[in-house]
Amino acid sequence: MPILRNHIAFKVIRNITVFLNLEAGVTRGRVPEPGFPASIPTPGERTPERSSNSQEELERIRQRLERENSRLRAELARADDVSGVSPEDMIWIFGSGRTGSTWLSHLMTELEGHILWGEPLVGKLFADLYYSGPGPQQSQIETFILSDPYKDVWLRSIRHFVLDGANARFPEAAKPDNYLLLSEPNGSTGAPLLMEAMPESRMVFLIRDPRDVVASFLAASKKGSWLEARWGRSNTLADQDPDAFVKQRATWFVRNAEKAREAYENHTGPKALVKYEDLRVDTVAELRRIYSTLEIDVDQEKLPEVVKKHSWENIPEDSKGSDKFFRKATPGGWREDLTPEQAKIVESTAAPLIKAFYSTEV
């Protein structure tokens, strides 16, 4: 006779409800048909006792159902995507500011069907809360909006948040064979969350020597540089205590780049690792490799023309220089820009990244 009857129903997404009727028990003779009561023992017949093995098996079934529930929710979230831009047609660029992401995104959006969404900062929006909450156990607190027990729910929300924003701003990106390029260097701390929410998307992890990155930030943040012209203020720390500024920027770079690296290593969709230095040496060859790795067909004959248009030599002279946005484009220039002590600060702070991508002796 039945020892467990359970009816489970839950709304997965709007207008879709999943239900499950579960009946388990022990009986002699015929197994009762679904929807009918189990056989009632005749007078004098001994009712089998519930065994601990049966209870253990039921617990295993319950756990499997919970896992299947989570998987089904994720699948239905994809099926419920609003019409418009497909996550598969999104190309994300992660890494850090001052790594050449603006140059790379301009190169790519010169190609037919490529549309640029520059600096949406959606990664920063969620990561600043998720990774910077009050205490390492914040994600385990059930009331926290981004708590891990409800991760499948809020990842779905992130997914639709991005898609809704893309569709409102770039409806043309939904046309066949078009791609939406999201350049997100300063939101790279959120790369793991974004790529988990959008596993079909394509991803570029752009890395540059941390010493050159910090040197570029140092020059940009001093009084009279382009950042002051853009925002109406400079970073006084860059002028008053440049060593402290270098430490601050190196720490910031590592946080962004390491999260981009984490996302790259875990991402299951098409992805490409790009070193700024390789892109500078042979830009056409690197672009061909990037698109091959991302599994996107482009007009190969147009690549040299695109590269020439955005070459350093073709940038107007009054738009480049030590205090301009386009500063140097010279790998290894940090040797002239940083003091030996500042170089050591960066090397100490970013040692794992430098060792992984630029040197075996740090």
N, C-alpha and C positions, 0 to 999 in steps of 0.2 A: 504494500500500500504506500501511497506517497508520504515521504518524510519532509519534502520541501516543495512548496509552490511559490513562485515568484513572478510578478508581472512588472516589467521595466519599460518605461516610456520616457523619452526625452526629446526635446526639440533641438535639433542639430543646427539648423539655420532657418531662416524665415520660410514658412509654408512647408517645411519638411520635418516630419517627426519619425523617429525610429522607435519601434517597440519590439519587445522580446518576452515571450511567455516561456518560463522555465519550470519544468516539473521533474522531480527526481525521486526515486524511491526504490524499494525492494519488494518484489512480488514473486509468487509461485505461479507457474504456468504462463498463460498468455500475458504479454505486455500490453497494457491498455492503450487504446488508440488515443491520439491527441484530442483533447476536448472532452473525453469521457472520464468518469471517475475510475480510479483503480479498482480492481476486484476486491470485494469485501470478504474477509475470511469466513468460512463456514463455522458453525458452532463446533467447538473443540479443536479447531485448527490453531496452531501456534503462530503468532505474528512474529516474524523475524525482528530481532533487535537491530537498532541502528549500530553499525560498526564504525569504529574510529577511521577505518580505511575509507568508508563512504564519505564521511565528513571531510577528510583530507582531499578527496577527489572533488567534492563540491567546492571547496575553497580554491582549488587549482582552476576549476571552471570559472569561478567568479573573477579570479585575477586575469584569466585570458579574455574574458568578456570586457573587462575594464581596458585592457590594452587595445582590443579591437575597437572599442568605443573611441579611444583617442585617435587611432588611425583613421577611422571612418570620418570623424570630425574634420581631420586635416584634408582628406580627399574631397569631402563635400564643400569645403571652403574654396578649393580650386574650381569646383564645378559651379560655384555661386559667384565667381568673378563677374563684375559688371562688364558689359560689352565695351570694347574700346581697345586701348593699348594692352598688348599681351605681355606678361612678365618675361616671356621668352625673347621678346624683341627689345628688351632693356639691356643696355650695356653700362655697368657701373665702373667708375674709376675711383679707387681708394688708395690711400697712402699717407699723404700729408701735404700741407701747403709748401710751396717753394720746391717742389720736386719735378716741375715741368708739366703738371697736369693741365694747365691752361694751354700750353703749346700742343700737347698731345690731343686734347679735345678739339682744338681748332683744326688740326690736321685731319682728324676723323670726320668732323662735320662738313668738311669740304667735299666729301664723297656723297654720291647720290643717295637720297633717302635717309640721311642721318640728320637728326634734330637734337639740338643741345639744350639740356636743362642744367644750367650751371649753378652750383652751390645750393641745392635745395635744403641742406643742413638737417634733413630728417634724421640722419644717423645721430647727430649731436642731440637732437630733441629728446630721443628716447634713451640714449646711452648715458647722458649726464645724470639721469634719474636712476637708471638700472644699475650702473656701475659705481655711482657715487652716493648711494643711499647711506643712511646712518647705521653703519655696521655691516660686517660681512654676512650676517644672517638675514639681512633685509629681504632678500628674495624668497626666504622661507616663511615670511610672515603672511598669513592668509589674507589679511585685510589690505596689504600693499597691492596697488593696482597692477604692478608687473611681477607679482609673485610667481615663483616657478610652478606651484601646483596648478596654476591656470595658464600656463605658458601657451598651450595650443589655442586658447581663446584670444589672448592679446596679440599673439603673432598674427592671427588672422585679421585682427583690427589694424595692425601696422600695414599688412598687405593691402587692405582696402583703402587705408589712409593714403598710401603712395599712389595706388591706381586711380583713385578719385581725383587726386591732385594732378596727376599726369593727364587724365582725360579732360579736365577743365582747362588746362593750360595749352596742351598740345594735341588737339583732336586729330591733326593730320598725321600724327605718329601711328595711328591705328590703321593706316592704309597698308595694303599688302607690300611686303619687301621694304618697309620703312623701319627705322630703328631709333629709339630714344636713348641718347647718351646722357647719363647722369654723372657729372663730374662732382665728386663728393670728398675732396681731400680733407676739408676741415670738419667733416662729419664722419671721419673714418673710425672713430671709436665705436660707432654703432654698426660697423660692417658685419660683425657676426650675427647680430639680430636681424638685419636687413636680408642677409643672404639665407638665413634660416627661414625667414618668412617668404622669401621668393627664390626657392631652390632652382627654378628653371632659368633664372636670369643669367646673363653673361657677366663676367667679372674680370677687371684688370687690376692687378696689384702693382702699383708703380713705386719703385724704391729708388732713392738717391743717397749718395754718401751723406751720412748725418752731419759731418763736418761742413760740407758745402751748404746743406740746408740751414744750419744754424748761422753760418757766416752771412747767408743771404738775408735771414731775418734780422740779424744785428744791423746790417747796413740799412735795411728798410725801415727800422724802428727809430733811427736817430733823427734828431731835429733837422728839418729841411729836406727830408726824404719823401718818397712818394706816398707812404702811408699817412704822413702828416697832411699832405695835400688832399688826400682822399677823405680822411676822417676829421680833419681840422685839429688834430693833436698828435703829439709824438709820445713814445714810451720813454718817460724820463729815466727809467732804470738803465736803458741802453746807453745813455750818455753819462749818468752819474756813477753807475756801478756795472760796467759791461761784463765783468766776470760773473756776477750774480745773474745778469740777463742771460748769458750763455747757458748757465746751469738750468735756468727756468725753461728756456726754449728747447734745450736738449731733452729735458724730462717730458715736455709736451710732445715733442716729435716721437719719442719712444712709445708713449701711450697710444698715439694714433697709428704708428707704423706696426706696432705689435698686434693691435686689434685687427688691422688690415691683413696682416700675415696669418693670424688665427682664422679669419674668415676664408682666406685663400686656401689654407690647408684643409679646411673642413668642407668647402663648397663642392657639391657633386655635379654642378652644371659646368658648361664650358668656361674656361678661365685661362688667363695668361699672366705670367710673371714678366714684368718689364723693368729693366734697369735703365735709368735715365742716361747713363754713360754709354750704353749700347745704342740707345736711340740717337744719340749725338754722333756716334761714329759712322753708322750706316742707317740712316733713317728709313730709306725705302725698303731695305731688307727687313728691318724690324717691323715695319708696318705689314709687310707681307706675312711675316711669321705670326704677328698678333692676330690677323684676320683668319689665317689658317687654323690657329689654335682655337679661336672663338667659333669656328665652323660657320663663317660668313663669307659669301662670295662677293667680291668687289671688283671694280674695273681696274685690273692690274696696270693697264697702260696709262691710267691717270695718276698713279701714285707719284712718279717723278715730278709731274707738274705741280701737284699739291705740295710736295716737300719744298720745291723751289719757291713757291709763293710765300711760304711761312718760314723760310730760312732766316738765320740771323742776319745775313748780309742784306736781306730785303726789308728789314725793319728800319724805318726812318731814323736817322742819326739823332734827332731831337727826342726820340722816344726810348732811347737806351743809354745806359750809363750807370755809374755806381749808385746814384740816388734815384734811379728810375725802376719801374716795374720789371722791364727787361734789362737785367743788370749786367750779366757777364756771359752766361751759357758756356762756361769753361770748367769742365770737370777738374777737380784738384785745386781750384782757385783758393780754397780755404787756407792753403799754405801762405798766401800773401795777406789774407784778411784776418786771420786769427793769430793771437799771440801763442807761443808754445804752451803757456799755462791754460789758455782757453781751449786749445786743441786737446790737451789732456783731460779737461773737464768733460768735453764731448765724448772722447774715447772711453772714459770711465763710465759715463752714464749710459751710453749706447753700445757698450761692448758686445753684447750678444748679436746685435744687428750688424755691426761692423765685421765681426768675425764670420758671420754667416754669409755676408754678401761682398765684403771688400778686403778682408785681410785675415790671415791666420795667426798674426802676431799682434795682439792688442793687450 
